[in-house]
Amino acid sequence: MTRSVSNSCLGCLAGAALAVLATVPLAPAQACEAHAAYKTELAEAESAVMAMDAWVPLAPPGLKAHAAYLILMNHGTEARAVTAVSSPQYKSAMLHLSSMKDGVAMMQHLAQVDIPAGGKVAFEPHGLHIMLMGPKGPQAEGDTVDLSFTLDDGSTLEVAAKVMKRADAPAPMDHGAMGHGHKGM
C-alpha cells in the first residue's frame, strides 16, 4: 500500500514514518520551506524507503529518451535495493549510471541500486538516473511522470516526478546538515 504526502518534506516529517509503520492514518503536514514546492511520496513498507525532489527535465519535442532524478532515502534498519522501475507514460524505464572513462561518456544499465540502512542514494544528472525510453505522449512543464520502484523485499514505491526546466530543478542538498537525521551523501 502506498500513501501520497503532498507538499510535505519527508525529512521534516520524522514522526510520519513512525506513524505509517504503525499503520496510523497520516494527514498531510506543512512542508519545510526548502521542499514546499515539491510533491513527495511516502511508502507504507517495512523498508521505510522514501523519495523526495523527484523531477524530469523538460525535453524538446520528438526526443525519444528522457531521464528522471530524485533522492531515495532508507529510514529502515535493513539495506534495501531498487530492482526495477517503470512508468505508464513510457515504453520502458531503466536504472542507469553515467560516467566518464578515458574522456568518453559512458552509460551503464544497472540490475539494481542498493540503498544502505539509514542512508540515501541520489539520482542526479551525470550520475545515477532513471532512463525513460519511448514517451507515449508529449510532455509539458508542470506535468507529472508516475514512477513505480520495485524493491528487493517485493514492496513498491510510487513516486510522482514533476516535469520542469533544468534551471528550475531542485538544487542538490546535503540533508545531513539540515537536522533531518539523514546521513550526508
C-alpha positions, 0 to 999 in steps of 0.5 A: 500500500502506498500513501501520497504526502503532498507538499510535505518534506519527508525529512521534516516529517520524522514522526510520519514514518513512525506513524505509517509503520504503525499503520496510523492514518497520516494527514498531510503536514506543512512542508519545510520551506526548502521542499514546499514546492515539491510533491513527495511520496511516502511508502507504507513498507517495512523498508521505510524507503522514501523519495523526495525532489523527484523531477524530469527535465523538460525535453524538446519535442520528438526526443525519444529518451528522457531521464528522471532524478530524485533522492531515495532515502532508507529510514529502515534498519535493513539495506534495501535495493531498487530492482526495477522501475517503470512508468505508464507514460513510457515504453520502458524505464531503466536504472542507469549510471553515467560516467566518464572513462578515458574522456568518453561518456559512458552509460551503464544499465544497472540490475539494481541500486542498493540503498544502505540502512539509514542512508540515501542514494541520489539520482542526479544528472551525470550520475545515477538516473532513471532512463525513460525510453519511448514517451507515449505522449508529449510532455509539458512543464508542470506535468507529472511522470508516475514512477513505480520502484520495485524493491528487493523485499517485493514492496513498491514505491510510487513516486510522482516526478514533476516535469520542469526546466533544468534551471528550475530543478531542485538544487542538490542538498546535503540533508545531513546538515539540515537536522533531518537525521539523514546521513550526508551523501 
